[in-house]
Structure formats: structure tokens, C-alpha cells
Amino acid sequence: MIDIGSLRALAAIEQHRSVIAASEAMGFSPSAVSQQVKKLEKEAGFAVLERRGRGVLLTERGVALAAYGRRILAELEELQSTLLADPARPSGPLRVVAFSTACRGLVGPLLGKLAKAGSDLDVSVLAEDPREAVARVANGEADLGLVHNWNSVPLVIPEHLSLEWLCEDIADVLVHSSHPLAGRPGVTPADLVDEQWISTPHGAICNEALLRIFADLGRVPDIKVYDPDFATHIALVEQAAVVALVPRLGRPALPGDVVAVPVTDPVQARQVGIVHRRTMTASPGIRYASELLRELAASGAGEP
């Protein structure tokens, strides 16, 4: 009888391409994962891994076994989330991964609603950029993800995930009240080409969205500061040091010397949505949390 835990370990190694990375994702020690693989090889009667330099590769039969394992694990997950769950009382662990402004603007209010309702859901939350959130949901490290998709930077969603858009999140340019653009009803990219900026780090989706604003003008924004926290962006705008592109979701009340100016032609906006594995579609916990998030998004929760 092949052990489910051993199949899960093999699938994790295939996904993460090493025993160490698989062990980190599963929350076990590398030796524990190696023991699971040895147990699987003993039960199957053939080798599933082979050494290659300092790493490992799946053998041909190991790849085939991992493929079977993924299907079995998906069916088991669907069984546990449907037939073995009480649809009238969602309970058990729910691992949520969300980008930071969604943590403030949507996940925080979600946790408040669950607490007031006396829910039996045991929710844990991890803040990650959307690409990492999608990867964690896709490989089973999280159950529900909140993601965003800028109108200029599309987000790729694997076929085995379900995506539902909740709301549109508009971003404004934040400037100091003494800035010449502070009194304008709106600005275009051409008005912003000579500004000095603060941005999220290289490679982050919000950084790519800022770069795309000026692509049609053949310019690159003059970014002086890189920081992942929008609270820092607001603080530096308050010092009249830079300007910033900051979405409205999860944005706190702005200081008196910071002014939000809408961007037009095009409007800078991102779609905010939720993703989960299709095998979890009927999960009472996923359905309940998704329903509450829809209500929060429709009510404008998290907007300034």
C-alpha cells in the first residue's frame, strides 16, 4: 500500500526541484522528506530519484508516479473539502495568501466578520505579491489567494485554479500639497515624465505597472527610492522628496500635506480577485470566505 504522505513528498520534490526546497514548502526537515521518498521506493519497488550533481532528478518512473500522485492528491482534497465537510458549518484550517494592501483592506475586515460570527474557521494569513500567491495556491501551500492584475501587467493563472474578480482598485499619484500638480483635477503620463518617484522593488507587479505608464512615451521613470511598503511611499511624499503611484485599497487616510491626483489617459487601475484550486470549489470554508469577501468588496471596504 503506497502511503499518501510519500506521494505528497514526491510531488513536492518535482514541484520545487530539490529535497531541501520541498521540505521548506511542506514544513518538514529534509531528512524527513528523504525518509518519505525511501519509503515510497521500497513500497513501489523501484527508484524514483537519481542524483545529478548536488541535486536530484526524478527518474522516468518517478515522473509517472508523481503524475499519478498529483491526481490522487487532488481527488483526496476534493473528497475532504466536500463529502467530509459540513456545509452548514465551515470549520478547520483556511490558509490565505494576499498582497499587503488586500491584507489591510479586505482580509482584516474578513477576520473581523469571522470573529463576530463566532466562526470555526482557523484562518492563517501570509502577505505575498500576486505571482507568489498564485504559486502557493497552485502547489497547495495555501487554500485561498487574493491577487491583483494591473490593466498593463497581466497575471497568469494556471488552468487548475479558479479565478473570480471582486472589484477594481484605482491608483492615484500622490504629491505634496506644494507640488504644482496638487491642484489639478487629473494628470496624464505626459505630465509626470520629469518627476522623481518612489516605487516598489524591481520585479514587483506595481513596479512594472509604473514602468508601463511611460512606455508609450519612450521614457523610463526617474525612481529614486525602492521600498515595498506603501506607508513608506506616503511618508516620503509628505517630505516633498518624491511622488508615488499608490492604489486606494488599504490606503490609510493621507496626511494633510499629501494630495491624491487621479491619472487619466489611461486610468491606472488593477482588478482585485480571489483564486483557489478547482478541487476546492465546493469547500464550505472557501465558499463562506469568498462570500464574505464579495460583500466587503461590494461595500467598498478598504478604500480611503
C-alpha positions as a printed Julia matrix, in Angstrom:
304×3 Matrix{Float64}:
   0.0    0.0     0.0
   1.53   3.29   -1.11
   1.45   5.97    1.61
  -0.26   9.27    0.77
   2.4   11.23    2.63
   5.11   9.68    0.48
   3.25  10.64   -2.71
   2.89  14.17   -1.38
   6.64  14.34   -0.73
   7.46  13.13   -4.26
   5.05  15.65   -5.81
   6.65  18.43   -3.75
  10.15  17.46   -4.9
   9.01  17.51   -8.52
   7.34  20.91   -7.97
  10.27  22.54   -6.15
  13.11  20.67   -7.9
  15.01  19.75   -4.73
  14.55  17.9    -1.45
  15.51  20.99    0.58
  13.05  23.3    -1.2
  10.31  20.65   -0.93
  10.96  20.25    2.79
  10.72  24.02    3.33
   7.41  24.15    1.45
   6.0   21.2     3.4
   7.27  22.39    6.78
   9.37  19.26    7.41
  13.09  18.63    7.71
  14.99  17.46    4.6
  15.74  14.16    6.34
  12.03  13.56    6.98
  11.24  14.15    3.29
  14.1   11.86    2.27
  12.72   9.14    4.54
   9.31   9.5     2.86
  10.95   9.03   -0.54
  12.88   5.95    0.63
   9.65   4.52    1.99
   7.95   5.17   -1.36
  10.76   3.49   -3.28
  10.51   0.44   -1.01
   6.73   0.24   -1.49
   6.91   0.79   -5.27
   9.9   -1.46   -5.84
  11.87   0.99   -7.98
  13.93   4.18   -7.66
  12.03   7.46   -8.04
  15.02   9.82   -7.64
  18.52   9.87   -9.04
  21.49  12.03   -8.08
  22.55  14.73  -10.53
  25.48  16.8    -9.29
  24.47  18.28   -5.94
  20.77  17.92   -6.69
  18.28  15.24   -7.62
  16.09  14.44  -10.6
  13.03  12.23  -10.85
  13.56   9.02  -12.76
  11.26   8.24  -15.67
   9.12   6.02  -13.45
   9.33   8.64  -10.7
   7.83  11.27  -13.03
   4.99   8.88  -13.91
   4.37   8.09  -10.23
   4.38  11.81   -9.37
   1.74  12.42  -12.06
  -0.47   9.68  -10.6
   0.19  11.08   -7.15
  -0.97  14.57   -8.11
  -4.25  13.17   -9.43
  -4.79  11.09   -6.3
  -4.0   14.03   -4.02
  -6.37  16.3    -5.97
  -9.18  13.76   -5.66
  -8.46  13.31   -1.95
  -8.53  17.09   -1.45
 -11.87  17.31   -3.27
 -13.27  14.48   -1.11
 -12.13  16.14    2.12
 -13.46  19.56    1.11
 -16.9   18.3     0.06
 -18.27  14.98    1.31
 -16.3   15.02    4.57
 -17.06  18.69    5.36
 -20.2   20.08    6.99
 -21.67  22.59    4.51
 -23.76  24.2     7.25
 -20.78  25.0     9.48
 -17.48  25.82    7.79
 -14.6   24.79   10.01
 -10.97  23.76   10.01
  -7.83  25.47    8.7
  -8.01  28.03    5.88
  -4.63  29.25    4.63
  -4.95  32.67    2.98
  -2.24  34.42    0.99
  -2.78  38.04   -0.08
  -0.89  41.12   -1.24
  -0.29  43.61    1.56
  -2.93  46.22    0.73
  -5.54  43.47    0.44
  -4.43  42.23    3.87
  -5.31  45.67    5.25
  -8.33  46.43    3.11
 -10.08  43.05    2.75
  -8.51  40.31    4.87
  -8.58  42.43    8.03
 -12.32  43.13    7.71
 -12.84  39.44    6.79
 -11.18  38.33   10.03
 -13.35  40.8    11.92
 -16.53  39.38   10.4
 -15.46  35.81   11.17
 -14.7   36.73   14.78
 -18.07  38.43   15.26
 -19.87  35.44   13.73
 -18.04  33.01   16.04
 -16.76  31.09   13.03
 -14.93  27.79   13.5
 -12.62  28.55   10.58
  -8.98  28.67   11.67
  -7.59  31.31    9.31
  -3.86  31.94    8.85
  -2.61  34.74    6.6
   0.61  35.28    4.66
   1.4   38.51    2.75
   2.84  37.84   -0.73
   2.92  39.54   -4.12
   0.29  38.13   -6.54
   2.7   35.94   -8.54
   3.94  34.25   -5.37
   0.35  33.99   -4.1
  -0.74  32.21   -7.28
   2.2   29.8    -6.99
   1.41  28.99   -3.35
  -2.25  28.26   -4.12
  -1.31  26.28   -7.23
   1.07  23.95   -5.38
  -1.14  23.52   -2.31
   0.77  25.71    0.16
  -2.28  27.99    0.51
  -6.02  27.47    0.02
  -7.26  30.92   -0.96
  -5.35  33.77   -2.58
  -6.14  37.43   -3.08
  -4.4   38.76   -6.19
  -4.39  41.8    -8.42
  -3.98  42.29  -12.13
  -2.97  45.73  -13.44
  -4.55  46.77  -16.72
  -1.0   46.98  -18.11
   0.55  43.89  -16.44
  -1.49  40.68  -16.91
  -1.36  37.96  -14.25
  -1.02  34.34  -15.45
  -3.38  31.87  -13.74
  -2.79  28.08  -14.12
  -5.67  26.05  -15.56
  -6.3   24.09  -12.35
  -7.06  27.31  -10.45
 -10.37  29.17  -10.39
 -10.27  32.98  -10.56
 -13.05  35.39   -9.63
 -12.66  39.17   -9.9
 -14.09  41.1    -6.95
 -13.54  44.78   -7.64
 -11.47  47.42   -9.41
  -8.8   49.25   -7.43
  -7.81  52.64   -8.85
  -4.37  54.12   -8.19
  -3.67  57.85   -7.79
  -0.46  59.82   -7.98
   0.37  61.19   -4.54
   2.13  64.56   -4.44
   2.98  67.1    -1.75
   0.41  69.89   -1.34
   3.05  72.41   -2.52
   3.62  70.48   -5.76
   2.47  72.24   -8.99
   0.22  69.26   -9.84
  -1.54  69.23   -6.46
  -4.4   71.47   -7.61
  -5.07  69.6   -10.87
  -8.28  67.55  -11.26
  -6.24  64.92  -13.08
  -2.92  64.25  -14.77
  -1.72  62.26  -17.78
   1.54  60.3   -18.14
   3.0   63.21  -20.12
   2.56  65.45  -17.05
   4.63  63.03  -14.94
   7.69  62.23  -17.05
  10.04  64.61  -15.23
   9.03  63.62  -11.68
  11.19  61.79   -9.16
   9.5   58.63   -7.86
   9.39  56.1    -5.08
   8.48  52.59   -6.26
   8.02  49.05   -5.07
  11.15  46.89   -5.74
  12.34  45.73   -9.15
  10.21  42.88  -10.46
   7.17  43.61   -8.28
   3.97  43.96  -10.28
   3.34  47.51   -9.04
   6.84  48.48  -10.17
   6.13  47.04  -13.63
   2.85  48.98  -13.75
   4.72  52.22  -13.02
   7.23  51.49  -15.79
   4.44  50.73  -18.28
   2.87  54.17  -17.73
   5.72  55.76  -19.65
   6.37  53.03  -22.22
   4.4   54.77  -24.99
   6.36  57.97  -24.33
   9.69  56.19  -24.73
  10.74  57.22  -21.23
  11.73  55.49  -18.01
  10.57  56.99  -14.69
  13.29  58.54  -12.53
  12.99  56.24   -9.48
  15.0   57.48   -6.52
  13.72  55.11   -3.81
  12.62  51.47   -3.83
  10.52  50.24   -0.91
   7.83  47.52   -0.71
   5.64  49.37    1.83
   3.16  51.96    0.54
   3.17  53.55    4.01
   6.8   54.5     3.31
   5.76  55.92   -0.05
   3.24  58.19    1.65
   5.78  59.26    4.28
   8.33  60.29    1.65
   5.7   62.19   -0.36
   4.87  64.03    2.86
   8.51  65.16    2.95
   8.15  66.55   -0.61
  11.02  64.26   -1.64
   9.24  62.2    -4.33
   5.87  61.4    -5.89
   4.24  57.97   -5.74
   1.64  55.83   -7.51
  -0.49  54.32   -4.72
  -3.71  52.25   -5.09
  -6.74  53.14   -2.99
  -7.37  49.68   -1.5
  -5.99  49.54    2.03
  -4.67  53.1     1.77
  -4.85  54.93    5.08
  -6.1   58.49    5.49
  -3.49  60.74    3.88
  -1.57  63.34    5.89
  -2.68  66.93    5.39
   0.29  67.73    3.14
  -0.28  64.78    0.78
  -2.71  65.12   -2.14
  -4.08  62.29   -4.32
  -4.38  63.23   -8.01
  -6.19  60.86  -10.43
  -4.31  59.65  -13.51
  -6.1   59.69  -16.86
  -5.38  58.51  -20.41
  -5.22  55.79  -19.25
  -6.68  55.48  -15.76
  -4.32  53.44  -13.61
  -6.34  50.55  -12.18
  -5.96  46.96  -11.17
  -8.53  44.2   -10.85
  -8.63  42.51   -7.44
  -9.72  38.89   -7.27
  -9.61  35.59   -5.43
  -8.07  32.3    -6.59
  -8.38  28.76   -5.31
  -7.85  25.27   -6.68
 -10.82  23.95   -8.62
 -10.83  20.89   -6.37
 -11.77  23.24   -3.5
 -14.73  24.88   -5.27
 -17.32  23.11   -3.08
 -15.35  23.55    0.16
 -17.65  25.18    2.78
 -14.72  27.22    4.09
 -13.74  28.53    0.65
 -17.35  29.31   -0.23
 -18.03  31.11    3.06
 -14.84  33.19    2.95
 -15.42  34.04   -0.72
 -18.98  35.17    0.01
 -17.76  37.49    2.78
 -15.01  38.89    0.54
 -17.57  39.62   -2.19
 -19.69  41.54    0.32
 -16.69  43.5     1.57
 -15.55  44.37   -1.94
 -19.06  45.48   -2.95
 -19.31  47.69    0.12
 -16.06  49.48   -0.74
 -14.25  48.16    2.31
 -10.61  49.14    2.39
 -10.96  52.28    0.24
  -9.98  55.67    1.67
